[in-house]
Amino acid sequence: MLKKVSFEKVSWYNSLQFSLAFKSLLIFVLAVLSFLMILLFIVKDLLVEAEKQILIETGVSVVGEISKITQSTETLTKAMASVATSLPKDRALFNRTIPKVIEQAGLNEVVAGGGVWPEEYRFDPTLKRSSFFWAKDESNQLQFLNDYNLPGGEGYHNEEWYVPVKHIPKDRCYWSKSYQDPYSFEPMVTCTVPMKNKRDLFTGVVTIDIKLDGLTELMKQATEKTEGYAFVVDRNNRFLSYPDWEISGDKPLEQLSEKSQEFLLASDFAAKFPDFLPVSKQLDMINENIINLFRLGNAYGSELASNLAFDSYQIDEGEAILLAAILLDDGVRRFEKERFLSSIHVERDVLFKEPVIVQIFLLPETYWKLVFVTPERTFTQKIDSEINSILFYFIAVVLLIFILGYRLIGKNIINPFSKLVYQLSSQSDEPLDESSNDEFGLVAKQINRKTQDLINSNKQMAIAIDNREHSDKLRRLSEKRFRAIANTAPDAIISVDQEGGIIDWNTAASAIFGYQRENILGRPFTRLMVPGEVNKVLQEIKLYLDGEIDALDSSLIQVQAVRKDGVIFTAELSATSWSAEEDRFFSIFMRDITERIEAEYRLRHQALHDPLTELPNRNLFNDRLCNALIQAKRNQSLVAVMIIDLDNFKIINDTLGHGTGDKLLQAVAEKVKKQKRATDTIARLGGDEFGVIQTNFEDPAKAMLFASRIRTAIAQTSTIDSNSFQVGCSIGVTIYPNDSTTSENLLRNADMAMYQAKEEGRNSIRFFVDEMDQEIQKRKEILEDIAVAIEENQFDLSFQPLINLRNDKMVAAESLIRWYHPVKGPISPAEFIPIAEQSNSINDIGRWVVKKVCEYIKEMDKLRLPQITMALNISPAQFRRENVYQSVSRIVESEKVSPRRIECEITESAVMDDMERAIEIMHGFKQSGFKLSIDDFGTGYSSLSYLKQFPINKIKIDRSFIADIENDEDSASIAKSIINLGHSMNLEVLAEGVENEAQQNWLIEHQCDLMQGYYRAKPMPFDQFVEWIGDNC
């Protein structure tokens, strides 16, 4: 039984409940402080920037409102300039027209007047000054003023609003500096536009004067919500409108009574009131930036400034530089595009006597500056209020989360934990309460389980102590069991001491080495190994005993071992070490792998040799060829590569069976092996194809002699199963390095030469020449052209009528493919069809022909022509495809053409390769409604027994029997036999290649059914074929 332990109570300040509450409260305080810091240092700055952005948007809006007025004024001035330029120089006409233009502009509230100011002697050659100027009087009516034209006056050609306009384009307005109107005594500015003739020569100006008395009210309205004030200065920083001085109760302008209000400069105001100095400096700096930008952008500016100051007594040199910068707007417009120029902080405002934010905006058309002044407190008060609200809600939410979280933790953690502690501290033997489904229930369950495990462990320990003696008995039994297992193991297990003496030896070791256990114990282990192999094992054991390595390598190694009778064999060996008291011992495991090595050799041999002939296969042949080329390059010698293919071997396989064919291949292999030298290689590459590598010779004639010996040997009669065979072969030969230096090209060359030997009559030897490669390249080019021809629709069909000899009417037509190459011109089917048959291209051509025949059949039906049968040729290569019937049927069905309108012509040679399959395919065509005919009949080897099974409608006599039928008795006899054979089988007989009347008459006389040939009609394109039908049917 476990001893019961009493538990002390935990003081309140060390309790989990107090610790959790205190730490949660600390986290709460830190969260509030952190959030407050974020509000003060990050959010506050963001809110300030947001408020500034609102003020900027307000300023931009005011700039836009003023720009509407200035832009409307510019439009009016330009319109009046256009009118003045186009009017005849008639003073009365000007006096009637110009006032109407001014009054109809829709700007009566701001327009104070306007006029036309010609250049000297331009309007009237007798008058130096001829201006037309109207100004509004106190009743807002236009009055003509002639003061500028008086002979004794200064005129207007040197005025500040006149001189600069000479230097601007005609589509631009120049805004004058502000001035006090001498008639209405109101502040105003003038918009001036140049007048130019058709030769772009300056002829004068047109002006519109606008009043500025509404600017102060507009700026006051714009700052109502910001609790600030605003004012406007012109390009020279002269006040156009003034702040609302009533904001502070001061009247600073009264202290500057010696200055005219309309021409008060910001710098003059700042000189009297230093608090305004930061704003004045910022305004001056903006002008300096404009001038600096102008100086960088235009070298002509300095000269222009000098001319302006010289030409007008109202423009000083300083103002002339700024004016030149504005006139040369190509360099200044980049600065002008930004309506908001800058924002500064002023510690003490001239009116509010407190910190303010000053924002300056630019009016692009006039270069006026709009200055908005906002007390900083309007920012801080609003932002502080928002921050306090955010902080209040944050604290409330976090406090609520803290309270709810604390209650949940108390209910789900503290209370169950306290209950668990109470149960552990009680003196009861009852297990802890496991009813809770949470972690506390799991802890109680684990404690109960561990308690029970501890009780059980104590019981087991007592039992273990009592049974120690029994365990010793079991150990001794285990040793006996190990020895029994070792003696039944298939591998030799040899125990060796650190001196190399054998101390133990199992039964398998006796069987492998031939020594009995009692005769080998104490003998050195080295007597079991070939002397040269001993070091492989003992060297590592020595390193281990010397402490140079920590453990023996347990991997297997191959060694040569010696049996008691002296027989040497191959074994696998591994070693491990073990200790007993202070001595070290080694266990050596050995396995006889002689049989496995022999099996591996057999597998390697099978992988590299042909199982039928025991000759090297293609893999070993390619490897030896690569080695032979390396050796020949080193020795500067020749290598001959030969490809041998048996002639007509397929016939032997098909007629006598594959068993006989295999025996013949073995006989051929033996004959060829007898001809080779030790350095030569004979291999079977597959089927009835053999490869030869001849090495170590310097005269290509020796390759010819070797090939001749091989051909002669193969041609010798072979007797197999009482049958005698005499087989010929075709041999292709290529020489390294004369023909190529790579194994791939040499094999390709030999293959081409072999095929050339077959094409030239078989049973011959051909050496590779470059022309063979050229022929291959030509075939490749034709194959590529065929793919393009199908894609680009270069093929077309011609049609040759089939004539019924009984009634001399056309009953069908044969479709013949034609190829009109865009570069090479017409290409004969005899040239490209055989090449296409050697690749998949023949299938593409075949599908195209079927689809095209269907299209022409439908076209003939549209033309209401006779519904004749269209014959099309199916290539032997296409016929050998397993799905030829399905492919043709799908196309005809998709084109919605009746199969009965189509006749498929199949050559006699195509059906001879596999009679059974050919009959199956033809029945598929027949059952679907297609007509069938055997083309070139008489040139193959058709069996009459098979011919009766062909579901055909017609046989066609080959043109070779018709060519000289009227003169050649043999041809006539064969043709007559075919006609009689066809009629006896209820088949129609058609003669093709009829070229004269004598041939036609012979066919009629011998009751041939149908004919086709040049005598009646040549193959013709579809359009000509349609015309032929119209003329002959």
DRENVEXKOL-492885 format. One record per residue (C-alpha): x negated, y, z. Coordinates in steps of 0.1 Angstrom, whole numbers, padded with zeros to 4 digits, always signed. Layout:
REM DRENVEXKOL-492885
XYZ...
REM end
This chain:
REM DRENVEXKOL-492885
+0000+0000+0000-0012+0036-0007-0018+0058+0023+0007+0087+0026-0008+0122+0024+0008+0153+0039+0008+0186+0019+0003+0221+0033+0028+0249+0023+0016+0275-0001+0016+0312+0011+0039+0336-0007+0011+0356-0023-0005+0324-0037+0028+0311-0050+0034+0305-0086+0065+0327-0085+0046+0357-0072+0017+0352-0096+0040+0349-0126+0061+0380-0116+0029+0401-0109+0012+0391-0142+0044+0397-0162+0048+0431-0146+0012+0439-0155+0017+0428-0191+0049+0450-0192+0029+0481-0180+0001+0474-0204+0026+0470-0233+0042+0504-0224+0009+0521-0222-0004+0506-0255+0028+0516-0273+0025+0551-0258-0010+0554-0271+0001+0543-0306+0029+0569-0305+0005+0597-0295-0024+0589-0317-0009+0573-0348+0029+0578-0351+0026+0615-0340+0002+0622-0369+0024+0604-0393+0055+0624-0382+0035+0657-0385+0025+0648-0420+0061+0639-0428+0073+0673-0415+0045+0691-0436+0057+0672-0466+0092+0685-0461+0079+0720-0459+0059+0714-0491+0091+0702-0509+0109+0733-0497+0081+0755-0511+0080+0736-0544+0118+0741-0546+0114+0779-0541+0086+0780-0567+0110+0762-0590+0138+0788-0584+0114+0817-0591+0100+0799-0621+0135+0797-0636+0136+0835-0636+0101+0840-0650+0106+0813-0677+0139+0829-0687+0122+0863-0689+0094+0848-0710+0120+0832-0733+0138+0866-0737+0105+0884-0744+0094+0859-0770+0128+0861-0787+0127+0899-0787+0091+0897-0802+0104+0874-0829+0132+0899-0837+0109+0929-0837+0084+0912-0860+0111+0902-0885+0130+0936-0886+0122+0961-0913+0103+0992-0899+0134+1012-0896+0136+1033-0864+0174+1035-0864+0177+0997-0868+0153+0992-0839+0173+1016-0817+0205+0996-0824+0190+0961-0822+0166+0961-0793+0190+0972-0765+0215+0945-0777+0188+0918-0773+0180+0930-0738+0216+0932-0726+0226+0898-0740+0199+0878-0723+0220+0869-0692+0194+0884-0668+0211+0917-0660+0205+0913-0623+0167+0912-0626+0159+0929-0659+0150+0966-0654+0142+0974-0690+0122+0965-0720+0107+0976-0753+0087+0973-0784+0052+0989-0785+0036+0989-0819-0002+0992-0824-0016+1026-0835-0002+1036-0869+0014+1002-0874+0051+1012-0873+0047+1046-0889+0013+1054-0907+0018+1090-0897+0023+1084-0860-0003+1070-0836+0024+1060-0810+0058+1047-0820+0073+1029-0790+0109+1018-0784+0115+1016-0746+0147+1014-0726+0150+1014-0688+0180+1010-0666+0192+1040-0647+0209+1041-0612+0242+1029-0628+0223+0999-0643+0227+1013-0679+0199+1012-0704+0185+1045-0713+0160+1052-0741+0127+1068-0728+0103+1085-0751+0077+1096-0726+0050+1073-0739+0053+1088-0774+0048+1124-0764+0018+1140-0782+0003+1153-0751+0006+1121-0730-0019+1094-0724+0001+1069-0745+0004+1032-0738-0024+1016-0757-0047+1016-0727-0022+1004-0702-0029+0973-0680+0001+0955-0694-0009+0963-0730-0047+0957-0734-0049+0920-0722-0022+0909-0746-0045+0915-0775-0064+0884-0764-0037+0858-0760-0018+0837-0786+0016+0849-0798+0035+0822-0780+0023+0832-0745+0035+0858-0721+0012+0880-0700+0025+0891-0666+0013+0925-0653+0003+0933-0618+0031+0947-0596+0039+0983-0597+0066+1008-0586+0090+1017-0613+0088+1055-0618+0125+1056-0625+0142+1032-0601+0113+1033-0575+0117+0996-0571+0088+0970-0572+0086+0952-0605+0064+0934-0629+0063+0933-0667+0063+0903-0691+0044+0911-0722+0042+0891-0755+0020+0900-0785+0034+0906-0819+0014+0893-0848+0020+0893-0886+0018+0864-0910-0020+0867-0912-0020+0864-0874-0032+0900-0869-0022+0919-0837+0005+0945-0845+0017+0954-0810+0036+0940-0780+0071+0934-0766+0078+0939-0729+0106+0930-0704+0105+0945-0669+0120+0926-0640+0128+0938-0605+0114+0921-0574+0138+0935-0548+0154+0901-0544+0123+0882-0535+0123+0892-0498+0159+0879-0493+0151+0847-0512+0121+0840-0490+0141+0847-0459+0167+0822-0470+0140+0795-0477+0127+0798-0441+0159+0799-0421+0157+0762-0411+0119+0762-0403+0122+0793-0379+0093+0808-0398+0089+0835-0425+0075+0837-0460+0062+0864-0484+0049+0867-0520+0017+0882-0533+0008+0888-0570-0024+0875-0588-0044+0903-0571-0030+0894-0537-0008+0925-0535+0024+0921-0516+0055+0916-0538+0077+0908-0508+0071+0913-0471+0078+0892-0440+0108+0897-0419+0092+0919-0394+0123+0917-0372+0112+0882-0361+0087+0898-0337+0101+0933-0334+0068+0947-0347+0067+0971-0377+0031+0968-0389+0037+0986-0422+0046+1018-0404+0010+1018-0391-0002+1018-0428+0019+1047-0440-0010+1062-0458-0009+1032-0482+0019+1027-0508+0038+0996-0498+0042+0984-0534+0004+0983-0538-0006+0970-0504-0034+0943-0507-0035+0914-0483-0071+0922-0475-0061+0958-0465-0034+0943-0442-0060+0919-0427-0084+0948-0421-0058+0965-0399-0045+0933-0383-0073+0907-0377-0048+0879-0370-0039+0880-0406-0075+0875-0417-0075+0837-0422-0045+0840-0445-0062+0868-0465-0094+0848-0468-0075+0818-0481-0057+0839-0507-0091+0854-0518-0107+0820-0520-0079+0807-0543-0087+0836-0567-0124+0828-0564-0117+0791-0573-0097+0803-0604-0127+0825-0614-0152+0798-0608-0133+0773-0628-0130+0799-0656-0168+0805-0655-0175+0768-0659-0150+0763-0687-0157+0792-0711-0188+0811-0720-0168+0838-0738-0152+0850-0705-0178+0875-0694-0176+0894-0727-0138+0894-0724-0139+0907-0689-0161+0936-0699-0138+0944-0729-0108+0945-0706-0124+0968-0681-0136+0991-0709-0103+0992-0728-0080+1000-0699-0085+1026-0673-0061+1007-0650-0083+0975-0648-0115+0976-0627-0144+0952-0632-0134+0928-0604-0098+0925-0616-0111+0921-0652-0129+0889-0642-0097+0874-0627-0077+0886-0656-0101+0870-0681-0098+0837-0662-0060+0838-0665-0061+0848-0702-0085+0819-0711-0060+0794-0698-0078+0764-0715-0101+0764-0686-0077+0773-0659-0045+0753-0666-0060+0723-0648-0060+0744-0616-0026+0759-0625-0007+0725-0627-0007+0720-0589+0021+0742-0575+0010+0734-0539-0024+0748-0534-0034+0745-0497-0024+0743-0461-0043+0759-0432-0039+0761-0395-0040+0796-0379-0045+0798-0341-0027+0831-0337-0002+0845-0362+0001+0883-0368+0039+0881-0360+0045+0851-0337+0013+0855-0317+0010+0818-0315-0005+0789-0336+0012+0784-0370+0009+0763-0402+0004+0783-0434+0012+0767-0467+0004+0785-0500+0021+0777-0534+0012+0789-0569+0038+0802-0594+0021+0789-0626+0036+0815-0650+0025+0846-0631-0002+0834-0608+0018+0847-0578+0013+0830-0545+0041+0821-0522+0031+0820-0485+0052+0800-0460+0044+0805-0423+0058+0780-0398+0053+0780-0360+0035+0749-0349+0059+0745-0321+0087+0736-0346+0067+0705-0354+0057+0696-0319+0091+0701-0303+0109+0680-0328+0082+0653-0329+0079+0652-0290+0117+0647-0289+0115+0618-0314+0086+0602-0295+0104+0605-0262+0135+0588-0277+0114+0560-0292+0095+0555-0259+0127+0554-0239+0143+0528-0261+0111+0507-0262+0109+0507-0224+0145+0497-0220+0143+0469-0245+0110+0455-0231+0123+0458-0195+0155+0439-0205+0133+0412-0222+0111+0410-0191+0141+0405-0167+0157+0379-0189+0124+0362-0195+0116+0361-0158+0150+0346-0150+0146+0320-0177+0111+0311-0165+0123+0309-0129+0152+0286-0139+0132+0263-0163+0097+0263-0148+0094+0277-0113+0124+0259-0097+0117+0225-0113+0080+0228-0104+0089+0237-0068+0112+0207-0066+0083+0184-0079+0059+0198-0053+0084+0192-0026+0090+0155-0037+0052+0149-0038+0047+0164-0003+0074+0142+0013+0066+0110+0031+0092+0090+0011+0081+0059-0009+0108+0066-0035+0096+0075-0070+0098+0110-0083+0130+0122-0100+0127+0115-0137+0162+0127-0147+0150+0159-0163+0146+0158-0201+0118+0185-0202+0081+0184-0195+0087+0182-0157+0107+0150-0162+0078+0137-0183+0052+0146-0157+0073+0129-0130+0075+0098-0152+0037+0098-0158+0030+0102-0121+0053+0073-0112+0036+0052-0139+0001+0061-0128+0010+0053-0092+0023+0019-0102-0008+0013-0124-0030+0021-0094-0011-0004-0072-0014-0030-0100-0051-0023-0104-0058-0029-0068-0040-0063-0070-0060-0072-0102-0093-0062-0086-0087-0085-0057-0079-0113-0082-0110-0105-0102-0133-0108-0071-0117-0141-0062-0123-0155-0097-0159-0143-0103-0172-0179-0100-0146-0189-0126-0160-0162-0149-0195-0176-0147-0181-0210-0158-0164-0192-0187-0197-0176-0197-0215-0209-0199-0186-0223-0219-0190-0193-0243-0226-0201-0248-0217-0236-0258-0190-0223-0281-0215-0200-0298-0239-0229-0304-0211-0249-0319-0202-0220-0342-0238-0215-0353-0242-0252-0361-0211-0250-0383-0220-0217-0401-0229-0221-0438-0259-0198-0435-0292-0207-0419-0296-0190-0385-0332-0190-0372-0342-0175-0338-0378-0163-0337-0398-0149-0308-0419-0118-0310-0450-0139-0319-0432-0153-0350-0426-0188-0336-0393-0205-0343-0373-0210-0310-0339-0221-0324-0325-0236-0356-0290-0244-0367-0276-0273-0388-0274-0252-0419-0311-0243-0417-0319-0280-0416-0298-0286-0447-0313-0256-0466-0350-0261-0457-0351-0300-0451-0367-0297-0416-0350-0313-0386-0346-0290-0356-0370-0309-0333-0397-0309-0360-0396-0271-0367-0393-0256-0333-0426-0238-0323-0438-0237-0359-0445-0202-0374-0416-0187-0394-0440-0178-0422-0442-0214-0434-0407-0210-0447-0416-0182-0471-0437-0178-0503-0470-0162-0491-0463-0130-0511-0428-0126-0496-0438-0128-0459-0447-0092-0456-0412-0081-0466-0399-0094-0433-0429-0093-0409-0439-0057-0417-0405-0043-0405-0406-0065-0374-0441-0052-0366-0429-0016-0369-0400-0024-0346-0423-0040-0320-0447-0011-0322-0418+0013-0315-0421+0031-0348-0385+0024-0357-0355+0021-0333-0338-0008-0350-0342-0033-0378-0325-0027-0411-0297-0052-0413-0292-0049-0450-0297-0080-0472-0330-0084-0491-0338-0111-0517-0369-0133-0509-0385-0164-0524-0383-0192-0498-0399-0227-0498-0382-0260-0489-0400-0288-0470-0405-0306-0504-0423-0275-0518-0394-0264-0541-0392-0226-0543-0357-0210-0543-0342-0175-0540-0325-0166-0508-0308-0136-0492-0322-0126-0458-0312-0102-0430-0326-0098-0395-0315-0084-0362-0331-0082-0327-0320-0089-0292-0335-0089-0257-0336-0113-0228-0350-0099-0196-0383-0082-0208-0388-0103-0240-0376-0095-0275-0363-0120-0299-0351-0119-0335-0322-0137-0353-0329-0143-0390-0300-0151-0413-0307-0168-0447-0285-0179-0476-0294-0200-0506-0282-0179-0536-0296-0200-0564-0261-0209-0578-0249-0173-0576-0279-0160-0596-0272-0187-0622-0235-0176-0623-0245-0139-0626-0268-0148-0655-0240-0166-0672-0217-0136-0668-0243-0112-0682-0248-0136-0711-0211-0137-0718-0208-0099-0716-0235-0095-0742-0229-0125-0765-0201-0138-0787-0185-0168-0771-0178-0185-0804-0213-0183-0821-0235-0176-0790-0249-0147-0811-0254-0112-0795-0222-0092-0796-0217-0055-0807-0228-0041-0773-0261-0060-0773-0266-0053-0810-0263-0015-0804-0287-0017-0775-0313-0036-0795-0309-0012-0824-0317+0018-0802-0348+0000-0788-0358-0010-0823-0356+0026-0835-0377+0038-0806-0404+0011-0812-0404+0019-0850-0409+0056-0844-0438+0048-0821-0454+0023-0846-0445+0043-0878-0427+0012-0892-0394+0005-0909-0361-0009-0896-0335-0025-0918-0298-0025-0906-0275-0050-0924-0238-0055-0923-0226-0089-0936-0189-0096-0944-0178-0130-0956-0158-0130-0989-0122-0142-0989-0125-0155-0953-0089-0145-0946-0076-0171-0972-0094-0199-0953-0079-0187-0920-0044-0185-0935-0045-0218-0954-0065-0241-0931-0059-0224-0898-0080-0205-0873-0097-0236-0859-0113-0244-0893-0122-0207-0896-0139-0207-0862-0160-0238-0872-0170-0221-0904-0181-0190-0885-0203-0212-0863-0218-0229-0893-0226-0195-0909-0241-0183-0876-0265-0213-0875-0275-0208-0911-0283-0171-0906-0302-0177-0873-0326-0201-0891-0336-0172-0914-0346-0147-0888-0379-0140-0870-0383-0137-0833-0383-0099-0835-0351-0098-0856-0316-0097-0843-0285-0115-0857-0251-0105-0841-0215-0111-0846-0198-0077-0847-0162-0090-0849-0140-0112-0872-0161-0124-0901-0185-0095-0899-0222-0100-0888-0250-0075-0881-0287-0079-0887-0317-0058-0874-0350-0065-0892-0380-0049-0876-0418-0046-0880-0422-0042-0918-0434-0014-0940-0421-0023-0975-0383-0019-0982-0386-0048-1006-0390-0072-0976-0355-0061-0965-0342-0072-0999-0360-0105-0996-0345-0111-0961-0310-0102-0973-0314-0125-1003-0324-0154-0980-0294-0148-0958-0270-0147-0988-0285-0179-1002-0282-0196-0968-0246-0186-0964-0237-0197-0999-0249-0233-0992-0220-0258-0990-0206-0263-0955-0186-0295-0946-0160-0290-0919-0135-0317-0910-0141-0335-0943-0136-0303-0962-0164-0287-0982-0167-0249-0983-0189-0226-1003-0186-0191-0990-0200-0160-1005-0208-0128-0986-0212-0090-0992-0242-0074-0976-0248-0037-0971-0284-0026-0962-0298+0007-0949-0334+0016-0940-0347+0036-0911-0360+0063-0914-0354+0067-0951-0316+0069-0949-0312+0082-0913-0328+0083-0879-0297+0077-0857-0281+0043-0849-0246+0057-0856-0255+0069-0891-0274+0037-0899-0244+0016-0890-0221+0038-0910-0245+0037-0940-0247-0001-0939-0209-0003-0936-0205+0019-0967-0230-0001-0986-0212-0034-0977-0178-0020-0989-0195-0009-1021-0208-0045-1026-0172-0057-1022-0158-0032-1046-0184-0042-1072-0174-0079-1072-0184-0093-1038-0211-0119-1031-0238-0092-1037-0263-0070-1019-0261-0032-1020-0286-0007-1004-0272+0026-0992-0276+0056-1014-0265+0092-1008-0238+0090-1034-0219+0066-1011-0218+0092-0984-0207+0117-1010-0178+0094-1019-0169+0091-0982-0170+0129-0979-0148+0132-1010-0123+0108-0995-0123+0128-0962-0117+0161-0982-0088+0145-1000-0073+0133-0967-0076+0168-0953-0060+0183-0985-0031+0158-0982-0023+0170-0947-0023+0206-0960-0003+0196-0991+0025+0181-0969+0025+0212-0947+0026+0236-0976+0049+0216-0998+0024+0212-1026+0038+0178-1036+0068+0174-1060+0086+0146-1077+0089+0138-1114+0117+0115-1128+0115+0090-1156+0148+0076-1169+0156+0038-1168+0175+0028-1200+0200+0000-1203+0190-0019-1235+0225-0032-1240+0243+0001-1244+0213+0025-1247+0224+0046-1217+0205+0058-1187+0215+0040-1156+0188+0050-1131+0155+0070-1127+0123+0063-1110+0109+0091-1088+0071+0096-1092+0051+0118-1069+0030+0146-1084+0004+0169-1067-0003+0204-1079-0033+0216-1058-0035+0255-1057-0072+0254-1063-0081+0220-1079-0050+0219-1101-0031+0186-1108-0045+0156-1089-0035+0121-1102-0017+0097-1078-0043+0071-1089-0069+0093-1071-0052+0102-1039-0027+0073-1032-0055+0047-1026-0072+0070-1002-0040+0078-0984-0033+0041-0981-0065+0037-0961-0052+0061-0934-0019+0071-0918-0014+0097-0945+0005+0072-0967+0032+0070-0941+0036+0108-0941+0037+0109-0979+0063+0080-0979+0086+0099-0955+0083+0130-0976+0092+0111-1008+0123+0096-0992+0135+0129-0978+0128+0147-1012+0147+0120-1032+0177+0125-1009+0176+0163-1014+0175+0158-1052+0204+0133-1051+0225+0159-1033+0214+0186-1057+0225+0163-1087+0259+0158-1070+0263+0196-1066+0257+0199-1104+0283+0171-1110+0258+0149-1128+0262+0111-1132+0257+0093-1099+0228+0072-1110+0204+0052-1088+0171+0068-1078+0142+0044-1075+0113+0051-1052+0080+0033-1046+0071+0019-1012+0033+0016-1008+0020-0018-0997+0003+0000-0968+0036+0016-0958+0054-0017-0962+0031-0034-0937+0043-0010-0910+0066-0028-0886+0092+0001-0886+0092+0009-0924+0129-0002-0927+0139+0019-0897+0120+0049-0908+0135+0050-0943+0170+0043-0929+0168+0072-0904+0158+0097-0931+0185+0086-0955+0211+0087-0927+0200+0121-0915+0203+0135-0951+0238+0120-0953+0231+0101-0986+0245+0067-0994+0218+0039-0993+0234+0024-1025+0221+0054-1044+0185+0044-1036+0164+0015-1049+0132+0006-1031+0104-0007-1053+0080-0031-1036+0049-0044-1053+0044-0082-1056+0010-0080-1037+0027-0062-1007+0050-0091-0999+0023-0118-1004+0003-0109-0972+0030-0121-0948+0059-0138-0966+0081-0144-0935+0078-0108-0923+0083-0094-0958+0116-0114-0962+0128-0101-0928+0121-0065-0938+0138-0069-0972+0169-0083-0956+0170-0053-0934+0170-0030-0964+0196-0052-0982+0220-0053-0953+0219-0015-0950+0230-0011-0987+0196-0004-1003+0188-0019-1037+0154-0038-1040+0131-0046-1069+0097-0063-1072+0073-0040-1090+0043-0051-1112+0058-0086-1113+0034-0112-1128+0002-0097-1115+0003-0114-1081+0007-0149-1068+0043-0152-1059+0056-0186-1050+0089-0195-1067+0101-0210-1034+0096-0177-1017+0109-0157-1047+0143-0174-1043+0145-0161-1007+0138-0125-1017+0171-0105-1015+0162-0084-1046+0182-0070-1074+0155-0066-1100+0121-0076-1112+0098-0053-1132+0075-0067-1159+0041-0050-1154+0030-0027-1182-0001-0048-1189+0022-0074-1205+0041-0049-1225+0011-0029-1239+0005-0053-1269+0036-0075-1267+0044-0072-1304+0009-0085-1314-0004-0106-1285+0012-0140-1282+0000-0145-1246+0016-0113-1234+0048-0120-1253+0049-0155-1238+0044-0142-1203+0070-0115-1207+0096-0140-1222+0090-0163-1193+0096-0135-1167+0128-0125-1185+0141-0161-1185+0130-0165-1148+0148-0134-1138+0180-0143-1156+0179-0178-1142+0179-0162-1107+0207-0137-1116+0182-0108-1114+0180-0078-1138+0147-0076-1156+0131-0042-1164+0101-0037-1187+0079-0007-1179+0054+0011-1201+0074+0009-1234+0056+0033-1258+0069+0024-1293+0100+0012-1312+0085-0022-1319+0081-0029-1282+0117-0018-1276+0130-0040-1304+0112-0070-1291+0127-0065-1256+0162-0061-1271+0157-0093-1292+0147-0113-1261+0176-0099-1240+0156-0078-1215+0181-0057-1195+0163-0024-1189+0133-0004-1200+0113+0027-1192+0084+0043-1209+0071+0073-1229+0089+0061-1260+0122+0072-1245+0111+0098-1219+0081+0108-1200+0082+0116-1163+0095+0152-1159+0101+0177-1132+0136+0179-1117+0148+0209-1138+0137+0193-1171+0152+0160-1160+0186+0178-1154+0183+0193-1189+0174+0159-1204+0205+0143-1188+0226+0171-1203+0211+0164-1238+0212+0126-1237+0241+0115-1215
REM end
